[in-house]
């Protein structure tokens, strides 16, 4: 769960079942806002806000990092670490507040 830096909302991942996960938001006072959710195209529970671009989060799936604009559902690959090997799995991601630095944690099977 993370607080949206530009509003009073919190974002979090909901696992409806083993194949359908959503990124949802709720108001600071705890009321769930049902209309604000994004169906995740991949199973990932870690995300980071990209501060220079409001409404954008960064998530990873296996060896790729994606930028996702939540309002338009536009996704694009912003980093591809497949050259490190197919067994790389990015498990954690963080971005500096100015958006210029990113830290990742990955495992190798």
Number of C-alpha atoms within 10 A of each C-alpha: 13 14 16 18 14 9 11 12 20 18 19 18 21 15 15 9 7 7 10 13 19 19 19 20 25 19 14 13 9 10 10 14 12 9 9 13 19 18 15 19 12 14 18 19 19 18 24 20 25 23 18 12 10 14 17 20 19 22 27 26 17 20 21 16 20 18 21 22 18 17 11 10 14 11 16 12 13 13 12 13 14 13 8 10 11 12 13 18 19 21 18 17 18 18 18 14 13 9 13 10 9 13 9 12 10 13 12 12 7
